Amino acid sequence: MGWIIREYQHNDLEGVMRLWDIVGGGDRPSVFSIAECVGALNAREPAVVATSGGQIVGACAGTIAGDRAWVMRIGRLPEHRGEQMTSALLTELERICVQRGARRMAYVLPDEELFSEGLLKAGYERKPAVAYFEKLEGLGPGEASMLEELGGRVLPSGLWERISGMEREKGIIENRVVLPLAHPERAAAHGVLPPRAIVLFGPPGTGKTTFARGIASRLAWPFVEVFPSRLAGAEGGLANALREVFARINELERVVVFLDEVEEIAPQRGESPTSPAHGVTNELLKLIPAFREHQNRLLVAATNSVRSLDTAFLRPGRFDYLIPVGPPDEHARHALWSRFVARSGRTDVDLDTLVGRTAGFTPADIEHAARIAAQLAFERDVVQGAADAEPGAGTQDYLTALLDIRPTVSRAMQRDFDEDIEVYGRS
C-alpha cells in the first residue's frame, strides 16, 4: 500500500492544492469550490491527508455545521486507484468529525455517478434531491461529552471486515449477535429477539477484545470498555463504582459495553454473604437485567476462565450466548499468515511451513512473530546495508522470529478449553 493517513496540518496546504490541481479537483467533482475548501482548511475545519514518501497523495476536507459534517472534497493520485485510499480518508475524517460533536455525515454529488456506490457501501444513505448522501453517526445531542467522560469512543468503520481467520467464531457472532441487532425489524418478523448480553470465553490472546471492538464498528455504535481494575480503588468501593458507571452508560442511546476479565468482579461467591466478592457479584447481577431492558444496547463480557464465574451470572436470563473463542485452527492460521505476509508484498513465503510451526499460537502470537520478522528484514536493509536483498521478510525471517516465541495456548489449556466448550458453550 505504501501510504499513511494523518490529520491535516497547516503546512500541508501547498501539497493539497498541488494534488487537487493534478486530479482536477478530486476523484469526483464537488459542489464546494476550491476557494471554499481552502477557507475551511485555513479555518482549521476537519481534514485529513494521505502521504507516501513525504508527499501528499490524497486529501479529504470537511466542514461542520451544527451536528452535521459535510465532506467537501476528496482527491487522490490516479496511481493509487484500487487501494481503498478514498475509503480510508473518509473513515478518518468521520472519526475526527464525531470527536468534534458531529452526528451526521453528509456528501453532496453534483449528479448521479459511480462514486455513489462507494458511499452506499460506507454506510451513507441516499436522500431525495440532487444526489445527497447522509450517514447518521452513533452519537446524539450531548452524548459526545458523556462518551468522553466514560473513556469510550466511536470506533472506525471496517474493523469487523479486517478480522481474518477465526471464521467459525466470526460466523457465529455475525449470525447470532450482529445481524439481529443490525436488522431488528426483520428479526422481529421471524420472532427473533436481538441479544442484549453475551459472554466470550477462551484462552488469553485469542481475540475476544478484537471481536468486541469489531461488533461495535460493524454496528457503528459507541464503544465503552469498563476496566474492573480501575474501578476497584474508587471511592465507595467497586460495587458502587459499577453502579455509577452503568447509570452514566444508560444516558447513551446506543452502545456496546465491553467488560473484560469479568471473572474479577463476578467470581464464585463465597459462603459468607458479607464478603466483598459476594457484594460485587450481587451488584452486577442486579445491573445486567436493568441493562437488558433497553434496546440498542449490547454487553460483551469476556473471560479467560469461564469456570471461575458465578453460576448465577451465566444463566440464560442474563446472557443470551456464551461463545467460545479459541486458538485458530490450521485454516485460520493460514488466513492470518496470508494477511501479515501480504504486507511485505513477498510472494515466495512458505505459508504451509509457518502454519505447521504455529499450532497453539493465538492471533496475537502470530501478529507478534510477523512484526519481529518484518523488523529483521528492515534491519538487514537499513543497518546492514544489504541493498541487494529483496525487501520484506522471507520464510527464514519468520522462522527465526518464531524461535523466541512460545505459544500462548499450551496443551493443558487447550484441554481445559475443550471441556469448557462442552460444559458452558451456548451459541
Residue, then its C-alpha position, 0 to 999 in steps of 0.5 A: m500500500g505504501w501510504i499513511i493517513r494523518e490529520y491535516q496540518h497547516n503546512d500541508l496546504e501547498g501539497v493539497m492544492r498541488l494534488w487537487d490541481i493534478v486530479g482536477g479537483g478530486d476523484r469526483p467533482s464537488v459542489f464546494s469550490i476550491a476557494e471554499c475548501v481552502g477557507a475551511l482548511n485555513a479555518r482549521e475545519p476537519a481534514v485529513v491527508a494521505t502521504s507516501g514518501g513525504q508527499i501528499v497523495g490524497a486529501c479529504a476536507g470537511t466542514i461542520a455545521g451544527d451536528r452535521a459534517w459535510v465532506m467537501r472534497i476528496g482527491r487522490l493520485p490516479e496511481h493509487r486507484g484500487e487501494q481503498m485510499t478514498s475509503a480510508l480518508l473518509t473513515e478518518l475524517e468521520r472519526i475526527c468529525v464525531q470527536r468534534g460533536a458531529r452526528r451526521m455525515a453528509y456528501v453532496l454529488p453534483d449528479e448521479e455517478l459511480f462514486s455513489e456506490g462507494l458511499l452506499k457501501a460506507g454506510y451513507e444513505r441516499k436522500p431525495a434531491v440532487a444526489y445527497f448522501e447522509k450517514l447518521e453517526g452513533l452519537g446524539p445531542g450531548e452524548a459526545s461529552m458523556l462518551e468522553e467522560l466514560g473513556g469510550r469512543v466511536l470506533p472506525s468503520g471496517l474493523w469487523e471486515r479486517i478480522s481474518g481467520m477465526e471464521r467459525e467464531k466470526g460466523i457465529i457472532e455475525n449470525r447470532v449477535v450482529l445481524p439481529l441487532a443490525h436488522p431488528e425489524r426483520a428479526a422481529a418478523h421471524g420472532v427473533l429477539p436481538p441479544r442484549a448480553i453475551v459472554l466470550f470465553g477462551p484462552p488469553g490472546t485469542g481475540k475476544t477484545t478484537f471481536a468486541r471492538g469489531i461488533a461495535s464498528r460493524l454496528a457503528w455504535p459507541f464503544v465503552e470498555v469498563f476496566p474492573s481494575r480501575l474501578a476497584g480503588a474508587e471511592g465507595g468501593l467497586a460495587n458502587a463504582l459499577r453502579e455509577v458507571f452503568a447509570r452514566i452508560n444508560e444516558l447513551e442511546r446506543v452502545v456496546v459495553f465491553l467488560d473484560e476479565v469479568e471473572e474479577i468482579a463476578p467470581q464464585r461467591g463465597e459462603s459468607p454473604t458479607s464478603p466483598a466478592h459476594g457484594v460485587t457479584n450481587e451488584l452486577l447481577k442486579l445491573i445486567p437485567a436493568f441493562r437488558e431492558h433497553q434496546n440498542r444496547l449490547l454487553v460483551a463480557a469476556t473471560n479467560s476462565v469461564r469456570s471461575l464465574d458465578t453460576a448465577f451470572l451465566r444463566p440464560g436470563r442474563f446472557d443470551y450466548l456464551i461463545p467460545v473463542g479459541p486458538p485458530d485452527e490450521h485454516a485460520r492460521h493460514a488466513l492470518w499468515s496470508r494477511f501479515v505476509a501480504r504486507s511485505g508484498r513477498t510472494d515466495v513465503d512458505l505459508d504451509t511451513l509457518v502454519g505447521r510451526t504455529a499450532g497453539f499460537t493465538p492471533a496475537d502470537i502470530e501478529h507478534a512473530a510477523r512484526i519481529a520478522a518484518q523488523l529483521a528484514f528492515e534491519r538487514d536493509v537499513v543497518q546492514g546495508a544489504a541493498d541487494a536483498e529483496p525487501g520484506a521478510g522471507t520464510q527464514d525471517y519468520l522462522t527465526a522470529l518464531l524461535d523466541i516465541r512460545p505459544t500462548v495456548s499450551r496443551a493443558m489449556q487447550r484441554d481445559f478449553d475443550e471441556d469448557i466448550e462442552v460444559y458452558g458453550r451456548s451459541 
